[in-house]
């Protein structure tokens, strides 16, 4: 019977040979999930023997990861902005850089806690729900074209015990939006990878994450252009628009926004890449 340390060592070697980045961390996270403990707690039970059932579950997880299936889909959850979010393979995995977008909005909304917020392309609900947890007097609506995403978002709202958020199926490229639907701010992390760049993405993204949540099947600017175009129908006077930016997108998106927005701000991530852009409706 394998003990914890031996299982970790064998699994780390296997994943590393398959070309999986952070092989040891992956091996530890899978085993901690199975043993229902924190990852660092594994170090206090290296000699603990694993049961046959535990080993079978562990081997299945390691085998899936060895085929480059993302860790988050195998576990069925991830953490974002300090909260747990359930995931399905038809929903984009939340990224750490998106936390910067959430942080910026929370900071800006301190002076107006009753903000009406629209999240376009809500996916797992990570942006909407994180905002709802911090901006408890706000009302937040999340839109997504995919019914599974809406179901996952609703499940995550219950998991994180927020009631000031709701999710709706909307196709932002097709729907007509009545003038009475006015918001204080719009936030979106749209599909911004160009089809050309999509072909070069890592296997975890290209083979497993939903294509329509990653790329717009074009040059990467389709959703920026559309959301900017309908912004006047959706925002109140002096309403704000926040986007997450793809690599090398900042200058063009800034130019697109400058036609209808002023007070444009760019915020860099921890790699000094422009990651968030904000503008105020003229």
C-alpha positions in Angstrom: 0.0 0.0 0.0 1.4 3.4 -1.0 1.9 6.1 1.6 1.3 9.8 1.0 5.0 10.7 0.3 5.6 7.8 -2.2 2.3 8.6 -4.0 3.3 12.3 -4.3 6.8 11.4 -5.6 5.5 8.9 -8.2 2.8 11.3 -9.4 5.1 14.3 -9.6 7.6 12.3 -11.7 4.8 11.1 -14.0 3.3 14.6 -14.6 6.7 16.1 -15.1 7.6 13.6 -17.8 4.3 14.4 -19.5 5.3 18.1 -19.6 2.9 19.4 -17.0 4.0 22.6 -15.4 4.2 22.8 -11.6 3.9 19.0 -11.4 4.5 18.7 -7.7 1.9 21.4 -6.9 -0.7 19.6 -9.1 0.1 16.3 -7.4 -0.3 17.8 -3.9 -3.6 19.6 -4.7 -5.2 16.4 -6.1 -4.2 14.4 -3.0 -5.3 17.1 -0.6 -8.7 17.2 -2.3 -9.1 13.4 -1.9 -7.9 13.5 1.7 -10.1 16.6 2.4 -7.2 18.5 4.0 -5.1 21.5 3.2 -2.1 21.0 0.9 0.4 21.9 3.6 -1.2 19.3 5.9 0.1 16.6 3.6 3.6 17.3 5.0 2.4 16.1 8.4 1.2 12.8 7.2 3.8 11.6 4.7 3.7 8.1 6.2 -0.1 7.8 6.1 -1.1 4.8 3.9 -3.7 5.5 1.2 -6.7 3.2 0.9 -7.4 1.4 -2.3 -10.4 3.8 -2.9 -8.2 6.8 -2.3 -5.5 5.5 -4.7 -8.0 4.7 -7.4 -9.4 8.3 -7.2 -5.8 9.7 -7.2 -4.7 7.7 -10.2 -7.7 8.7 -12.2 -7.0 12.4 -11.4 -3.3 12.1 -12.3 -4.2 10.3 -15.5 -6.6 13.0 -16.6 -4.0 15.7 -15.8 -1.4 13.8 -17.7 -3.6 14.4 -20.8 -3.4 18.1 -20.1 -7.0 18.5 -18.8 -6.9 21.5 -16.5 -6.5 20.9 -12.8 -9.6 23.1 -12.1 -11.9 21.0 -14.2 -10.7 17.8 -12.7 -11.2 19.1 -9.1 -14.5 20.7 -10.2 -13.8 24.1 -8.5 -11.3 26.9 -8.2 -10.6 29.9 -6.0 -11.1 33.5 -7.2 -10.7 36.6 -5.1 -10.7 34.5 -2.0 -14.0 32.7 -2.8 -14.7 29.2 -4.0 -16.3 28.7 -7.4 -17.6 25.5 -8.9 -16.7 24.8 -12.5 -17.8 22.7 -15.4 -15.8 22.2 -18.6 -18.2 24.4 -20.6 -17.3 27.5 -18.4 -14.0 29.4 -18.7 -11.6 29.0 -15.8 -11.3 32.3 -13.8 -7.8 33.8 -14.0 -5.9 35.6 -11.3 -5.4 38.7 -13.5 -9.2 39.2 -13.5 -9.0 39.8 -9.8 -7.4 43.2 -10.7 -10.6 44.1 -12.5 -12.7 43.3 -9.5 -10.4 45.1 -7.1 -10.5 48.3 -9.3 -14.3 48.3 -9.4 -14.6 47.7 -5.6 -12.2 50.6 -5.0 -14.1 53.0 -7.3 -17.5 52.1 -5.9 -16.7 53.0 -2.3 -18.3 56.4 -2.8 -21.5 54.9 -4.4 -22.4 51.7 -2.6 -25.8 51.4 -4.3 -24.4 50.9 -7.8 -26.3 49.1 -10.5 -23.8 46.8 -12.2 -24.0 44.8 -15.4 -21.5 42.0 -16.0 -21.4 41.0 -19.7 -20.2 37.5 -20.3 -20.5 36.3 -16.7 -19.2 32.7 -17.2 -18.8 31.1 -13.8 -20.2 34.3 -12.1 -16.8 35.0 -10.5 -16.8 38.8 -11.2 -20.5 39.3 -10.4 -20.4 37.3 -7.2 -17.1 38.8 -6.0 -18.5 42.3 -6.5 -21.7 41.3 -4.7 -19.8 40.0 -1.7 -18.1 43.4 -1.3 -20.7 45.8 -2.6 -23.6 44.5 -0.6 -25.9 47.5 -1.4 -25.4 47.1 -5.1 -27.6 45.2 -7.5 -25.7 43.1 -10.1 -26.9 41.4 -13.2 -24.8 39.0 -15.1 -25.4 38.1 -18.8 -24.2 35.1 -20.7 -25.2 33.5 -24.0 -24.6 30.0 -22.6 -27.3 28.3 -20.4 -24.8 26.1 -18.6 -22.8 29.2 -17.6 -26.0 30.7 -16.2 -26.7 27.5 -14.2 -23.1 27.5 -12.9 -23.3 31.2 -11.9 -26.6 30.6 -10.0 -25.0 27.6 -8.2 -22.0 29.7 -7.3 -24.3 32.5 -6.0 -25.9 30.0 -3.6 -22.5 28.6 -2.7 -21.2 32.0 -1.8 -24.5 33.1 -0.2 -25.2 36.3 -2.2 -28.7 37.5 -2.9 -27.9 40.9 -4.6 -27.0 39.3 -8.0 -29.1 37.6 -10.7 -28.1 36.0 -14.0 -29.8 36.1 -17.4 -29.3 34.5 -20.8 -28.5 37.2 -23.3 -26.7 37.3 -26.6 -25.0 40.7 -26.6 -24.2 40.4 -30.3 -27.8 39.9 -31.3 -30.2 41.2 -28.6 -31.9 44.6 -28.7 -31.5 46.4 -25.4 -34.4 48.8 -24.4 -33.4 52.3 -23.3 -34.9 51.8 -19.8 -32.2 49.2 -18.9 -29.7 51.6 -17.4 -26.7 50.8 -15.2 -24.2 52.8 -13.3 -21.4 50.6 -14.7 -20.7 47.8 -17.1 -17.9 45.3 -16.6 -16.8 42.7 -19.1 -14.0 40.2 -19.5 -14.9 39.3 -23.1 -13.5 36.6 -25.4 -10.5 38.6 -26.6 -8.0 36.0 -28.0 -7.8 36.4 -31.8 -8.3 33.2 -33.8 -4.7 33.4 -35.0 -3.4 33.5 -31.4 -5.9 30.9 -30.3 -4.1 28.3 -32.5 -0.9 29.0 -30.5 -2.4 28.7 -27.0 -1.4 26.0 -24.6 -3.0 22.5 -24.8 -5.0 23.1 -21.6 -6.8 26.0 -23.2 -7.1 24.8 -26.8 -8.2 21.3 -26.0 -10.4 21.8 -23.0 -11.7 25.3 -22.4 -14.8 26.4 -24.3 -13.7 28.0 -27.5 -16.4 30.7 -27.6 -15.3 31.9 -24.1 -11.7 32.4 -25.2 -11.8 33.7 -28.8 -14.3 35.8 -30.8 -13.3 33.8 -33.9 -11.9 37.0 -35.4 -9.3 39.6 -34.5 -10.1 39.7 -30.8 -11.9 43.0 -30.8 -15.5 42.0 -31.8 -16.9 42.2 -28.2 -15.1 45.3 -27.3 -16.5 47.1 -30.3 -20.1 45.7 -29.7 -20.2 46.6 -26.0 -18.8 50.1 -26.7 -21.4 50.5 -29.4 -24.4 49.7 -27.2 -23.0 51.3 -24.0 -25.1 54.5 -24.4 -28.3 52.4 -24.4 -27.2 50.6 -21.2 -25.4 53.2 -19.1 -26.7 56.2 -17.1 -25.2 59.6 -17.8 -21.6 59.5 -16.7 -21.8 55.8 -16.4 -18.5 53.8 -16.4 -17.3 50.9 -18.5 -14.6 48.5 -17.4 -12.9 45.9 -19.6 -10.2 43.3 -19.0 -7.6 43.6 -21.7 -5.8 41.0 -23.7 -2.0 41.3 -24.4 -1.3 44.2 -26.8 -5.0 45.3 -26.8 -4.7 48.4 -24.7 -4.0 51.0 -27.4 -6.7 49.9 -29.8 -9.4 49.5 -27.1 -8.4 52.9 -25.7 -8.9 54.4 -29.2 -12.3 52.6 -29.6 -13.5 53.9 -26.2 -12.3 57.5 -26.8 -15.2 58.1 -29.3 -17.8 57.7 -26.5 -15.8 57.8 -23.3 -13.4 60.1 -21.5 -11.5 60.0 -18.2 -9.9 56.8 -19.6 -7.6 55.0 -17.2 -5.3 52.0 -17.8 -4.2 49.7 -15.0 -1.3 47.4 -15.3 -1.0 43.9 -13.8 1.9 42.5 -11.8 3.8 41.9 -15.0 3.4 45.5 -16.0 1.0 44.6 -18.8 -2.0 46.9 -19.3 -4.8 44.7 -18.0 -7.8 46.9 -17.1 -9.3 49.9 -18.8 -12.0 52.2 -17.5 -13.8 55.0 -19.2 -16.7 57.4 -18.2 -19.5 58.0 -20.7 -19.3 61.4 -22.3 
